[in-house]
Structures are given as structure tokens and as C-alpha cells.
Amino acid sequence: MQNIILTVHLILALLMIGVVLLQRSEGGGLGMGSSGGGAGGGVMTGRQAANALSKATWVLAAGFLITSVALTVLAANEAGESSVLDRIGVGNATAPAADDTNTTGSAIPDVDLTPPPATDSPVTPPAAQ
């Protein structure tokens, strides 16, 4: 289900990009100026084409937003209560091992956080304890 919605979402995004690029800008973007061959004698006048393109943009934008919300809801349902770190098995922050505690009793190791002296020598990382 999620793959189908994602595919529709990407197609809507590409179509919306195309429709926006086809619209006439103030500078006459993509050569669609007022002196084109479609002035008056064609099936659609310039104003009707602009209205159709703007309505198509609204429809595509609404579809894009609906698929965005649907993808968000599906992702939230699959997320569960665990964090990403719990899923990949990176440490357990709530129950530190007895060897990992420092003098204050927390799981954060004691590190000297004083700034280095103002010299031109490179800064070296603190030594392991």
C-alpha cells in the first residue's frame, strides 16, 4: 500500500513540476509570450489556457498534499514505540553497566572539558581512561 501511494506521490510531483513550468510568467517564460501563434484563432485563448493550467496546478497540489498526509500516517503506524537506536541495538542508555559509571554515578565518562592553552600546537583528543 505504501509503495503505491509513494508511486502516485512521485508522479504527482513530476506532473506538478511540468504544469508549473508550462505556465506563463511575467517575463513570458518558455517563449509563451503574448505575441505567440495562439492569439485568438486557436481552440483556447491565452486566458483560458492560463485558467486551465492554474486549475490543474491546484488539483495536482491537492493530490500531492493528500498523498503526503497518507504517507505520514502510514509511517507513523509502522513506527511503534521504540527508537531507532533500540532497533539497531546501540547500547542501553537506561541501564548502564557497572564498569561504565564515573565518580558522579552517571554513564557519561569523566572528560576534562577545559579549553586548550592558546598556542600554535595542534589540539589532541583526551587520552582513554
C-alpha positions in Angstrom: 0.0 0.0 0.0 2.8 2.4 0.9 4.6 1.7 -2.3 1.5 2.5 -4.4 0.9 5.8 -2.6 4.6 6.7 -2.9 4.5 6.0 -6.6 1.4 8.2 -7.1 3.1 10.8 -4.9 6.2 10.9 -7.2 4.1 11.0 -10.3 2.0 13.9 -8.9 5.2 15.8 -8.0 6.6 15.4 -11.6 3.3 16.4 -13.2 3.1 19.4 -10.9 6.6 20.5 -11.8 5.7 20.2 -15.5 2.4 22.2 -15.2 4.1 24.9 -13.2 6.8 25.2 -15.8 4.3 25.5 -18.6 2.5 28.4 -17.0 3.2 31.9 -18.4 5.3 34.0 -16.1 5.5 37.8 -16.1 8.6 37.7 -18.3 6.9 35.3 -20.8 8.5 32.1 -19.6 9.2 29.3 -22.1 8.5 31.6 -25.0 4.8 31.7 -24.3 4.6 35.5 -24.7 1.6 37.5 -25.9 2.9 37.5 -29.5 2.6 33.7 -30.0 0.7 32.0 -32.7 -2.2 31.0 -30.4 -3.6 34.5 -30.1 -7.3 34.4 -30.9 -7.7 31.8 -33.6 -7.0 28.6 -31.7 -9.1 26.3 -29.6 -8.2 28.0 -26.3 -7.3 31.6 -25.9 -4.3 32.6 -23.7 -6.6 33.4 -20.7 -8.4 30.1 -20.9 -5.1 28.2 -21.1 -3.9 30.0 -18.0 -7.1 29.2 -16.1 -6.9 25.5 -17.1 -3.2 25.3 -16.1 -3.9 27.1 -12.7 -6.8 24.7 -12.0 -4.6 21.7 -12.9 -1.9 23.1 -10.6 -4.5 23.3 -7.7 -5.7 19.7 -8.4 -2.2 18.3 -8.5 -1.2 20.2 -5.4 -4.2 18.9 -3.5 -3.4 15.4 -4.6 0.2 15.9 -3.6 -0.8 17.1 -0.1 -3.2 14.2 0.3 -0.6 11.6 -0.6 1.9 13.4 1.7 -0.5 13.1 4.7 -1.3 9.4 3.8 2.4 8.6 3.7 2.9 10.3 7.1 0.0 8.4 8.6 1.3 5.0 7.3 4.8 5.8 8.5 3.5 6.7 12.0 1.5 3.5 12.2 4.6 1.4 11.4 6.9 3.3 13.7 5.9 1.8 17.0 7.1 2.9 20.4 10.8 2.0 20.1 13.5 4.4 19.0 15.9 3.9 16.1 18.8 3.2 18.4 16.8 0.5 20.2 16.1 -1.2 16.8 19.8 -1.4 15.7 21.0 -2.4 19.2 23.2 0.5 20.1 23.7 0.5 23.9 21.0 0.8 26.5 21.0 4.3 28.0 18.6 3.5 30.8 20.7 0.7 32.3 24.4 1.4 32.2 26.9 -1.3 33.0 28.6 -1.1 36.4 32.0 -0.5 34.7 30.7 2.5 32.7 29.9 4.7 35.7 32.2 7.6 36.7 32.7 9.2 40.0 29.3 11.0 39.9 27.4 7.8 39.2 26.3 8.7 35.7 27.1 6.7 32.5 29.0 9.7 31.0 32.8 9.2 31.3 34.9 11.9 33.1 36.4 14.1 30.5 38.5 17.2 31.0 36.5 20.0 29.3 38.8 22.9 29.9 39.9 24.7 26.8 43.4 24.1 25.5 46.1 26.7 26.0 46.3 29.4 23.4 49.4 28.1 21.4 50.0 27.1 17.9 50.3 23.5 18.7 47.5 21.1 17.5 44.8 20.0 19.9 44.9 16.3 20.7 42.0 14.3 21.9 41.8 13.3 25.6 43.5 10.0 26.5 41.3 7.0 27.2 40.9 6.2 30.9 
